[in-house]
């Protein structure tokens, strides 16, 4: 009898332990010590820092604020990336504050630059040891005298990859925000209603897209579609190359998709962003940089 009672108590204890375990009571999943005295591992630290402490910008005339303040001149104070003008509230100001932006942001963009020029700019940016680098480049690769002169997609990719490799060599932990190339065809559709704008375009601004702005024959439409398709291909390259780097964020096509109007275009050339347009670019960038990791 004593033997049978002992076996019954052992069986009851085993059954109780099994039930409690199935109900989730105890064990490493609820934070209690795991076998050997260890506890559950904490969640990994996110790679992306949503509040970087310094910023360097590279790119073309959009980032230099060209034609936003006066004709045929850069206006870096209204740059969407590093500008100080309160009307823009640049990305640097939003992230660092006005005084921080003045001390810890640098603009290495150059008007007229194409993607082939980006590696040299990245070299300069990396020397600042920034925590964030902004990239907006590619419009000039599509804005050529003819569609045949546009930068081939393969060459565009090679230059962007080289730029990223250059940055990683000298600033391996710098984060990178990559803006998509704007929709140049929308620029044509918005600006073509302005007589003054069309006169300025005739001086040679982005002829692959903006030449003969009133022409709507099949050849003109095909030419503009070809430019738009090339811009879309550039954006695919930017997204793919960025995706290969764990510290890089592409804007998801937000700049390309933005439905800008004439108030966001420079009244000097109806091509570059106005002060208001620069402010919208800063908003888009800030949303992308500060978004939580998925």
N, C-alpha and C positions, 0 to 999 in steps of 0.2 A: 504494500500500500504506500509506504513512504517513498519508494522508487517511482511509483506511478505519479504521486503528487509532485515530486521534483521535476519529472519530465513535463508535466502539465504547466508548471510555472515557467519553465524555460521556453516552451512553445508559446505561451501567452506573451512573454516579454519580446520574443522575436516578432510576433504578429503586431504588437503595439508599435515597435520601432519601424516596421515596414509601413504601417498606416501613417504615422507621423511624417516619415520621409516622403511619402506620396503627396501629403498635404502641403509640402514645402516648408515644414518646420525644421530649422537648423540647417547647417551645411554652408558651404562657401558662397552660394548664390545670394544669400540674404545678408551677407556681410560678416557672418560669424567665422571664426578661424577655420581654415581648411586643414586637412590632415597635415601633421608636421608643424602646425602653428602658424602657417602663412595665411594671409588674407587675400581677398579678391583684388586683382590689379585695377588701378584707377583708369578712367577714360584717358586715351592718349591726348596730349596737348595739340590743339589745332596748329597746322602748319602756317596758315595765313593770319597775319597780325592786322586787325581791322583799324588800328590806330598807330600807323608808322610814325616815327619821330623825325624823319627828314625825307626830302623828295627831290629828284632830278628829272627833268623833262627832255625828251629827244623827239625829233620829228621835223615837220616842214613849216610853211608860212602860217598855217592855222594856229600852231602853238606859239609862234612869235607875235601873234596879234596883227598881222599885216593888213593894212588898209582899214583897220577898225577905228582909228583915230584921225588919220589924215591920209592923203593920197600917196600911194607908192612908198610907204614907209612902215617899218615894224613898229608895234606898240606893245612891248612886253608887259606893260603894267595892266593890260586887260587880257592877258593870256589866261585861258581856261585852266591851265595847269599850275602856273606859278605867279600869276598877276596879283597886284596889290589893290587894284581898284575895287571899292566896296560894291559897285554896281555889278561886278562879275561874281564876287565871292568865290574866288578860285579854289581849286581842289586843295592847294597848299594852305590857304587861309582856313578852309573848313577843317582841315586835319590838324594844323599846327598853331592856329591863331595868327593874327596879323604880325606880331613881333616874331613868332617862331618861323613864319614863312619868310620874313625878311632875312633871318639869320641862317635858316636851314633848308632853303630850296634854291635850286639852280636850273637855269634854262639853257640847254645846249642845242635847241632846235635852230635850224637855218632855213630861211626862205628859199624856195626852189629845190629843196632836197628831194631826192628819190630814195628808194629803199637801198640802193647800192651805197648811199652815203651814210646809212645808219650805223654800220660797224664802227666807223671813226667817232661818231657822236657817242656811241655806247662806251667807247674807251674813255672819253672825257667824263661821261656821267659816272662811270665806275670809280674814277679817281676821287670823286667826292665821298665815296663810301655811303651812298644813300640807302635808306631802308626801303624806299619805293622808287621805282623808275616808271614814268609814264611814256607810252609810245603812241604817236599818231602819225602815220606815214603811209603813203601809197597813192594819194590823189594825183601827185605829179607823174607817177608811173603810167597812169591812164590818160592824163592830160598832155597829149603830145600833138605834134603837127598833124599826124594822120593816125588812123587805127593801126597801121602797119608798124608805126614807131613805138607803140606801147611796149612796156617791159614784158618780155615773155614770163609766163607764170613760173616756169622752172627757175629762171634767173631771180625772180622775186623771192621765191622760197629759199634759194641758196643764200641770198643776201640777208634775209631775216634770220636764218639759222646761224649764219656767221655772227650777226649782231648779238644774238643770245649767247653764243659761245664766248664772245669777247667779254660780255658782262659777267658771265659765270667764272671766267678765269680770274678776274680781278675783284669781283664782288659776289661771291658764291651764294650769299644769303639774302641778297637784295630781292625784294618782291617786284613784280612787273605787272602793270596794268596796260593792256593793249586795247586801244579803241579801233573800231572798225572803220573802214574807208567810207566817207559819206556817199550818198546816192547822187551821183553827178547828173543823172537824167532828171531827177526831181528839181535840181538846181536850174536846169534848162527850162523846165515847165513852169517854174515859179517866176523866173527872171525875164522870160521872153516877152511878157506883157509890158515891160518898161522900156520905152523908146531910148532913154539915156543909157540904160544897161546894155542894150543891144549895140549901141554905138561904141561903148567901151569894149565889149566882147570882140568887136571887129578889129580891135588893135592887136589881137592875137591871144586872148585869154582862153585857155583850154580848147583849142580849135577842134580837136577830135570829137568833142561833144557840142561845143557852142558855135561852131562855124555855121553860117547861113541859118540863124535861129528860126526864121519864118518858114523855111523849107520843110514840107511835110510829105514829100514824095517818097516812094519806096526806098530809094537809095539813101536819103537822109535818115529815114526811120531805121534802116538797117545799120547805118553807121552808129547811131546813138545806141541802138540795142547791143551792138558789138562792144561798145565802151562799157555799158552797164554790166554785161556778162563778164567782162574782164575784171571789173571792180568786185563782182560777186566771187570770182575765182580768187582774187587777192584776199578777200575776207575769209574764204575757206582755208587758205594757207595760214593766215594769222591765227585762226582758231586751232588748226591742227598742230602747228609748231608750238603754240602756247600750251596746248594740252599735254605736251611731252615734258613740260617743266612744272614740278609740283608747287613752285612759288610764282606761277604766272596765272593771271586772270584775263580772259578775253571778255569784252563787253556783251557777248552774245548777239552781236549785230545791232545793238541799241542805237548807235550813231547812224548807221546805214538806214535803219527803219524809222528814225525820227522824222516826223512830218513838219519840217521847218517851213516857215513862210517868209515873205519878203522883208518883214521887220527884223528878221534874224540874219539878213544879208547886208554886207557893207554897201552903203549908198555911193561909195567911190568906184566900186567895180562890179557889184551885184554877183559876186562870186565867193569872196571870203566871208567868214562870220562877222556880223556887227558885234557891238558890245553885248547886246541882248543874246545874240547867237553864242557868243563865248560863255555867257552865263548858263545857257542850256547845256553846253558841253560839260561845264563844271558839275552841274547837277547829275548828269548821266554818269560821269566818272565817280563822283562821290557815292552814288548808290551802289555801283559795282564794287568799289574798294571796301565799303563798310558792310556789305551784305554778309550774313552768317554763312559759314561753310555748310554745304548740303550733306 
